[in-house]
Structures are given as C-alpha cells and as structure tokens.
C-alpha cells in the first residue's frame, strides 16, 4: 500500500512555530493549492490544505518561509477520530 502525497502551493499566513509540552517544535500552517481545472468564467479555484510539520522541518519552514511564499511538501495522510465540544463524532485529516 502507498500513502504518499506531494503538494505545492502558497502559504496563506505567516507560519508560527510552537512547542509541545515536552519541547518538540511543531508548526501548523495552511497552503492554497490552485486547481488545474478552470471553470468557463475563468476564475481560478484553489483548495486550502491544513498541514502540520514537526521538529527540524517545522523549524526550517518557520525560518525560511513567509505568507505568500510558494512551498512544496511531501508526506502521508493520517486520520484521527475525536468528539467535538457538542459530542459529535468527527474525523480530522493530517498530512
């Protein structure tokens, strides 16, 4: 089985480096990925993908990338199930 994803897009906001309680660097960020298909009205469409980077990768992105910069990332998709504050079952996807 293969779970490998490559995305290229622009950062939608300035990346903000944080640390877990145990001191591990973590960075949550979003990229806008243009769609190849354009509707007849000609307006570009994009998908907004939320991503998480850990450790050295998180530090690298925080140091060298700013809002609007093009970035290419590779990784794998992971899912986790949780309950929201209203008790509804949800599934979160992370990359």
C-alpha positions as CSV (number, residue, x, y, z in Angstrom):
1,X,0.0,0.0,0.0
2,X,1.1,3.5,-0.7
3,X,0.3,6.7,1.3
4,X,2.4,9.4,-0.3
5,X,1.3,12.9,-1.0
6,X,3.1,15.8,-2.7
7,X,1.6,19.3,-2.6
8,X,2.8,22.7,-3.9
9,X,1.0,25.9,-3.0
10,X,1.4,29.3,-1.3
11,X,1.3,29.9,2.4
12,X,-1.9,31.6,3.4
13,X,-0.5,33.1,6.6
14,X,2.8,33.6,8.3
15,X,3.9,30.3,9.9
16,X,4.0,30.3,13.7
17,X,6.4,27.9,15.4
18,X,5.2,26.4,18.7
19,X,6.4,23.7,21.0
20,X,4.6,20.8,22.6
21,X,4.7,20.5,26.4
22,X,7.7,18.2,26.0
23,X,9.5,20.8,24.0
24,X,9.1,19.3,20.5
25,X,8.8,22.0,17.7
26,X,5.5,21.9,15.8
27,X,4.2,24.2,13.1
28,X,0.6,24.3,11.8
29,X,0.1,26.1,8.5
30,X,-2.2,26.2,5.5
31,X,-1.4,26.3,1.8
32,X,-3.5,27.3,-1.1
33,X,-3.2,24.9,-4.0
34,X,-4.5,26.0,-7.3
35,X,-6.8,23.6,-9.1
36,X,-5.8,22.6,-12.7
37,X,-9.4,22.8,-13.9
38,X,-10.7,26.3,-14.5
39,X,-14.5,26.9,-14.9
40,X,-15.8,28.8,-18.0
41,X,-16.0,32.1,-16.2
42,X,-12.2,31.9,-15.9
43,X,-11.9,32.5,-12.2
44,X,-9.2,30.4,-10.6
45,X,-10.1,28.0,-7.8
46,X,-7.9,26.7,-5.0
47,X,-8.1,24.1,-2.3
48,X,-6.9,25.2,1.2
49,X,-4.9,22.4,2.9
50,X,-4.1,22.5,6.6
51,X,-0.7,20.9,7.4
52,X,1.4,20.1,10.4
53,X,5.2,19.9,10.4
54,X,7.3,18.6,13.3
55,X,10.9,19.0,14.6
56,X,13.5,20.2,12.1
57,X,11.0,20.6,9.3
58,X,8.9,22.9,11.5
59,X,11.9,25.0,12.4
60,X,13.1,25.1,8.7
61,X,9.7,26.3,7.5
62,X,9.4,28.9,10.3
63,X,12.9,30.3,9.5
64,X,12.7,30.5,5.7
65,X,9.1,30.9,4.6
66,X,6.6,33.8,4.9
67,X,3.0,34.4,3.9
68,X,2.5,34.1,0.1
69,X,5.7,32.1,-0.4
70,X,5.5,29.0,-2.7
71,X,6.2,25.8,-0.8
72,X,6.4,22.1,-1.9
73,X,5.8,19.4,0.8
74,X,5.7,15.7,0.8
75,X,4.3,13.4,3.4
76,X,1.5,11.0,4.2
77,X,-2.2,11.5,5.1
78,X,-3.2,10.4,8.6
79,X,-6.7,10.4,10.2
80,X,-7.9,10.6,13.8
81,X,-11.3,10.4,15.3
82,X,-12.5,12.6,18.1
83,X,-15.6,14.2,19.6
84,X,-16.2,17.9,19.4
85,X,-17.5,20.0,22.3
86,X,-21.1,19.1,21.4
87,X,-20.4,15.4,21.5
88,X,-20.5,14.9,17.7
89,X,-18.1,12.4,16.2
90,X,-15.6,14.0,13.9
91,X,-12.6,12.9,11.8
92,X,-9.5,15.0,11.3
93,X,-7.1,14.6,8.5
94,X,-3.5,15.5,8.9
95,X,-0.6,15.4,6.5
